[in-house]
Amino acid sequence: MNLNLQEGVALAKELNEALNADKPNCGVVICTPFIHLASVAQVIDQNVIGLGAENCADKEKGAFTGEVSAEMVKSTGAQYVILGHSERREYYKETPDILKEKVLLALKNGLKVIFCIGETLEEREANKQNEVVKAELEGSVFNLSEEEFRNIVIAYEPIWAIGTGKTATAEQAEEIHAYIRSIVAEKYGQAVADDTSILYGGSCKASNAPELFAKPDIDGGLIGGASLKCADFKGIIDAWK
């Protein structure tokens, strides 16, 4: 929940210009607050920057005042939606079943899903991170067919490393990313697992991005605060060059 509409559009324009001038060596998607989506869609070149929402409703339509449906998100020109972010799970009590509904509605409306998983500090200290991420995948996305699952991007976010300045070491991140890929392979086969993008989210910035992104199972980043300034975000994007 950052930047008003005018600021958000200005940031999107600045990013669009920067990435058009110096083409990125990776896919770039920006996920904005709902009220920014339609305006931002007008000012970016979606061949260079994809557009997504940060959430959508678990109902198709109807008397759910204040909610925004997957169909509405899609109609703005967005291609992606983030679902299952740790903040949504914690503050808004989104359960695996609610998220399962959201995922199905997003896919039904032609959106690609960036699905977030990750453990708390207590779970990490109890060495339960593997069972936590496995349960989160089983609870909300492993019900999908192989064809549907191909529209899922997984974002691993160690909750203990979000906004705390703590970052998982590149080794810790790689270890769990490799584990996530192995359980996707168990469920859908190695080819699908190899094609699945697994992003790291947790205090990723320009200074540590090259080391993180060098790891074989880390396919990108889910960037929070560092994406609010064009130069900072571009520094992370340039880690792929």
C-alpha positions as CSV (number, residue, x, y, z in Angstrom):
1,M,0.0,0.0,0.0
2,N,2.4,2.6,-1.3
3,L,2.1,5.6,-3.7
4,N,-1.1,7.4,-4.7
5,L,-2.4,7.1,-8.2
6,Q,-0.4,10.0,-9.7
7,E,2.9,8.8,-8.0
8,G,2.2,5.2,-9.2
9,V,1.6,6.2,-12.8
10,A,4.8,8.4,-12.7
11,L,6.9,5.5,-11.4
12,A,5.5,3.1,-14.1
13,K,6.3,5.7,-16.8
14,E,9.8,6.1,-15.4
15,L,10.4,2.4,-15.4
16,N,9.0,2.0,-18.8
17,E,11.3,4.6,-20.2
18,A,14.3,3.1,-18.4
19,L,13.6,-0.4,-19.6
20,N,12.8,0.7,-23.2
21,A,16.1,2.5,-23.3
22,D,18.1,-0.4,-21.9
23,K,16.2,-3.6,-22.6
24,P,16.1,-6.0,-19.7
25,N,17.6,-9.5,-19.9
26,C,14.7,-11.0,-18.0
27,G,11.0,-10.8,-17.6
28,V,9.8,-7.8,-15.6
29,V,6.3,-7.5,-14.0
30,I,5.0,-4.7,-11.8
31,C,2.0,-5.4,-9.5
32,T,0.2,-2.3,-8.4
33,P,-2.7,-1.4,-6.1
34,F,-6.1,-2.1,-7.8
35,I,-6.9,1.6,-8.4
36,H,-3.6,2.0,-10.4
37,L,-4.1,-0.9,-12.8
38,A,-6.1,0.7,-15.6
39,S,-4.1,3.9,-15.7
40,V,-0.7,2.1,-15.6
41,A,-1.8,-0.2,-18.4
42,Q,-2.1,2.9,-20.6
43,V,1.5,4.0,-20.0
44,I,3.6,0.9,-20.2
45,D,4.7,-1.3,-23.1
46,Q,3.6,-4.7,-22.0
47,N,6.2,-6.3,-24.3
48,V,8.7,-4.9,-21.8
49,I,6.9,-4.7,-18.5
50,G,4.0,-7.0,-17.5
51,L,1.2,-5.8,-15.3
52,G,-0.3,-7.5,-12.3
53,A,-2.5,-7.0,-9.3
54,E,-1.6,-7.8,-5.7
55,N,-4.7,-9.8,-4.9
56,C,-8.2,-10.7,-6.2
57,A,-11.4,-11.9,-4.6
58,D,-12.3,-15.5,-4.0
59,K,-15.8,-15.0,-5.4
60,E,-16.7,-14.5,-9.1
61,K,-19.1,-11.5,-8.7
62,G,-22.0,-10.3,-6.7
63,A,-22.8,-8.6,-3.4
64,F,-19.3,-8.5,-2.0
65,T,-18.9,-4.8,-1.4
66,G,-15.3,-3.6,-1.6
67,E,-13.9,-6.7,-3.3
68,V,-12.3,-6.8,-6.7
69,S,-12.8,-9.9,-8.9
70,A,-10.3,-11.7,-11.1
71,E,-12.4,-10.7,-14.1
72,M,-12.2,-7.0,-13.1
73,V,-8.4,-7.3,-12.7
74,K,-8.1,-8.9,-16.2
75,S,-10.3,-6.2,-17.8
76,T,-7.8,-3.5,-16.8
77,G,-5.2,-5.0,-19.1
78,A,-3.4,-6.9,-16.3
79,Q,-1.8,-10.3,-17.0
80,Y,-0.8,-11.4,-13.5
81,V,-2.0,-11.5,-9.9
82,I,-0.1,-12.1,-6.7
83,L,-1.9,-14.6,-4.4
84,G,-1.1,-15.9,-1.0
85,H,1.3,-13.2,0.1
86,S,2.3,-13.7,3.7
87,E,0.7,-10.4,4.6
88,R,-2.7,-11.5,3.2
89,R,-2.4,-14.8,5.0
90,E,-1.5,-13.1,8.3
91,Y,-3.5,-9.9,8.4
92,Y,-6.6,-10.9,6.4
93,K,-6.7,-14.6,7.5
94,E,-6.6,-16.0,4.0
95,T,-6.7,-19.8,4.3
96,P,-5.5,-22.5,1.9
97,D,-9.1,-23.0,0.8
98,I,-9.7,-19.3,0.2
99,L,-6.5,-19.2,-1.8
100,K,-7.5,-22.3,-3.8
101,E,-10.7,-20.5,-4.9
102,K,-8.7,-17.3,-5.8
103,V,-6.2,-19.3,-7.9
104,L,-9.0,-21.1,-9.8
105,L,-10.8,-17.8,-10.6
106,A,-7.6,-16.1,-11.6
107,L,-6.8,-19.0,-14.0
108,K,-10.3,-19.1,-15.3
109,N,-10.0,-15.4,-16.3
110,G,-6.7,-15.9,-18.1
111,L,-4.4,-14.4,-15.4
112,K,-1.1,-15.9,-14.5
113,V,-0.7,-16.4,-10.7
114,I,2.4,-15.5,-8.7
115,F,1.7,-17.8,-5.7
116,C,3.6,-17.0,-2.5
117,I,4.8,-19.5,0.1
118,G,7.2,-19.3,3.0
119,E,7.8,-20.0,6.7
120,T,7.8,-17.8,9.8
121,L,10.9,-17.4,12.0
122,E,9.5,-19.9,14.6
123,E,9.0,-22.5,11.8
124,R,12.5,-21.9,10.4
125,E,14.0,-22.2,13.9
126,A,12.1,-25.5,14.3
127,N,13.5,-26.6,10.9
128,K,10.0,-27.0,9.6
129,Q,10.4,-24.8,6.5
130,N,10.1,-27.8,4.0
131,E,6.9,-29.1,5.5
132,V,5.4,-25.6,5.6
133,V,6.0,-24.8,1.9
134,K,4.9,-28.3,0.9
135,A,1.6,-27.9,2.8
136,E,1.0,-24.4,1.2
137,L,1.5,-25.8,-2.3
138,E,-0.7,-28.9,-1.5
139,G,-3.4,-26.7,0.1
140,S,-3.9,-24.3,-2.8
141,V,-2.2,-25.2,-6.1
142,F,-1.4,-29.0,-6.3
143,N,-5.1,-29.6,-7.1
144,L,-4.4,-28.1,-10.6
145,S,-4.0,-30.0,-13.8
146,E,-0.5,-29.9,-15.4
147,E,-1.8,-27.5,-18.0
148,E,-3.2,-25.2,-15.4
149,F,-0.1,-25.4,-13.2
150,R,2.0,-24.1,-16.1
151,N,0.4,-20.7,-15.4
152,I,1.7,-20.6,-11.8
153,V,4.9,-18.7,-10.8
154,I,6.0,-19.7,-7.3
155,A,7.4,-17.0,-5.0
156,Y,9.3,-18.2,-1.9
157,E,9.3,-15.6,0.8
158,P,10.9,-16.4,4.1
159,I,8.5,-14.3,6.3
160,W,11.4,-13.7,8.7
161,A,13.3,-11.9,6.0
162,I,10.6,-9.4,4.8
163,G,11.2,-5.8,5.7
164,T,13.4,-7.0,8.6
165,G,16.7,-6.4,6.8
166,K,17.4,-10.1,7.4
167,T,18.0,-12.0,4.2
168,A,18.3,-15.7,3.8
169,T,21.8,-16.5,2.6
170,A,22.0,-17.4,-1.0
171,E,22.8,-20.9,0.1
172,Q,19.7,-21.1,2.4
173,A,17.5,-19.7,-0.4
174,E,18.9,-22.1,-3.0
175,E,18.4,-25.1,-0.7
176,I,14.7,-24.4,-0.3
177,H,14.2,-23.4,-3.9
178,A,15.7,-26.8,-5.0
179,Y,13.4,-28.5,-2.5
180,I,10.4,-26.7,-3.9
181,R,11.4,-27.7,-7.5
182,S,11.7,-31.3,-6.3
183,I,8.2,-31.4,-5.0
184,V,6.8,-29.8,-8.2
185,A,8.7,-32.5,-10.1
186,E,7.2,-35.3,-7.9
187,K,3.7,-33.9,-8.6
188,Y,4.0,-32.8,-12.3
189,G,7.2,-34.3,-13.6
190,Q,10.7,-32.9,-14.1
191,A,9.9,-31.1,-17.4
192,V,7.2,-29.0,-15.7
193,A,9.4,-28.4,-12.7
194,D,12.2,-27.2,-14.9
195,D,9.8,-24.8,-16.6
196,T,8.4,-23.4,-13.3
197,S,9.8,-20.0,-12.3
198,I,10.6,-19.9,-8.6
199,L,11.2,-16.4,-7.3
200,Y,12.9,-15.3,-4.1
201,G,11.2,-12.6,-2.0
202,G,12.8,-11.3,1.2
203,S,14.9,-8.2,1.3
204,C,16.3,-8.7,-2.2
205,K,18.2,-5.6,-3.3
206,A,20.7,-4.6,-6.0
207,S,23.6,-5.5,-3.6
208,N,22.6,-9.1,-3.0
209,A,20.7,-9.8,-6.2
210,P,23.7,-11.0,-8.3
211,E,24.6,-13.7,-5.6
212,L,21.0,-14.8,-5.2
213,F,20.3,-14.9,-9.0
214,A,23.5,-16.9,-9.7
215,K,22.0,-19.9,-7.9
216,P,20.5,-22.5,-10.3
217,D,17.1,-22.8,-8.7
218,I,16.5,-19.1,-8.1
219,D,14.7,-17.8,-11.2
220,G,14.1,-14.2,-10.1
221,G,12.9,-12.0,-7.3
222,L,9.6,-10.8,-5.8
223,I,10.7,-7.3,-4.9
224,G,9.0,-5.2,-2.3
225,G,10.3,-1.8,-1.0
226,A,13.3,-1.8,-3.4
227,S,10.8,-1.6,-6.4
228,L,9.4,1.8,-5.3
229,K,12.4,3.7,-6.8
230,C,13.2,3.2,-10.4
231,A,17.0,3.2,-9.9
232,D,16.8,0.6,-7.1
233,F,14.5,-1.7,-9.1
234,K,16.6,-1.4,-12.2
235,G,19.7,-2.2,-10.2
236,I,18.1,-5.6,-9.3
237,I,16.9,-6.1,-12.9
238,D,20.4,-5.5,-14.2
239,A,21.7,-8.3,-12.0
240,W,20.6,-10.6,-14.9
241,K,22.9,-9.0,-17.4
